[in-house]
Amino acid sequence: MKLSYWDIKSWLSHIDFCIVGSGIVGLSCALQLKLRYPKSKILVLEKGILPQGASTKNAGFACFGSLSELLNDLKSHSEDEVIKLVTQRVEGLTILRKTLGDTAIRYQQFGGYELFAKTSPELYETCLSKKEEINILLKPVFKDNVFSVKSNIFKFQNIQEHNIFNPFEGQIDTGCMMEALLHKVQVMGVKILNSIEVKAFSEDQNAVHIETNLCTLSASKLLIATNGFTSQLIQEKVKPARAQVLITTQIPNLNIKGSFHLDEGYYYFRNIDNRILLGGGRNLDFKGEETFNFGETELIQSQLEHLLKTVILPTRPFEIEQRWSGIMGLGSQKRPIVKPLGNRVYCGVRLGGMGVAIGGLIGADLANLIT
């Protein structure tokens, strides 16, 4: 398809900031840049018809890590690093809620619960024994104890008698959140082009030249917010990680409310619109799920259904209405990568599966690299 004079003049010329990726990070970055430089021309390029990676594919957890996840993080991160990670997640969620408003994103703070399978008594005992230690570690962040022990009030089966409760966890409606964020930046004059894939770019003294599947364009600055797809465009240590999800049809009189974690966070579920949304299982096939391809596998989907039948809804009939997947960006460390790649190119990537929590913060940090 050939572009017209009007296409080029109105959309693709005199671009101050070009952002690759219209997920939480990319749009949050565009928002901050527009607030700082209101007369600037900002163009966001998105290769999907909707944000392609995980921003519209996630489970909508407003969380910062279960107790077992934090204990696992302490095996490869210092205490100071873990505190910083948690602080970033708390600050990021605060930014998201203040930017869009709790009503727009349908924020609800039902709390979070970590369940422990009867087949994993060691993990259960470890978490119980370390609970107070982690509460002390996190007290400067929350000014209160985070984790406490609660009974199995939702009558889940095949789990330990008690679970770990966190009152600070909430949930959002992911679709409403992204719809509100898209609307906010577009009202401010940010232009978004979908189905445009960036193939390569080069930088000179005057501009960044960006090659796409449609055309080549130039911008004063290029900001990359591609998370799980980062290594397709730049040489940063970000591995794609597919997360598979399913959701049930509506279940009458569903009394389950909250965000639930199981098996060190590799499984997670929540209530939404009188349904159960359940995801995870990447630990069943780490290598196979290290992929850029969307899709579902029998191995993981059958395990998700097994959890519904044996743990979550053992006495209730249910049907699966939808299945989907999203692509996260992970690395050996959970610290996001936010840095310049040149004089005119910058990146904010590797969100470590915590995009909802830290996406707004990383977008702001990415914008702050512009001087």
Secondary structure, 3 states (H helix, E strand, C coil): CCCCHHHHHHHCCCEEEEEECCCHHHHHHHHHHHHHCCCCCEEEEECCCCCCCCCCCCCCEECCCCHHHHHHHCCCCCHHHHHHHHHHHHHHHHHHHHHHCHHHHCCECCCEEEECECCCHHHHHHHHHHHHHHHHHHHHHHCCCCCEEEECCCCCCCECCEEEEECCCEECCHHHHHHHHHHHHHHCCCEEEECCCEEEEEECCCCEEEEECCCEEEEEEEEECCHHHHHHCCCCCCEEEEEEEEEECCCCCCCCCCEEEECCCCEEEEEECCEEEEEECHHHCCCCCCCCCCCCCHHHHHHHHHHHHHHHCCCCCCCEEEEEEEEEEECCCCCCEEEECCCCEEEEECCCCCHHHHHHHHHHHHHHCCC
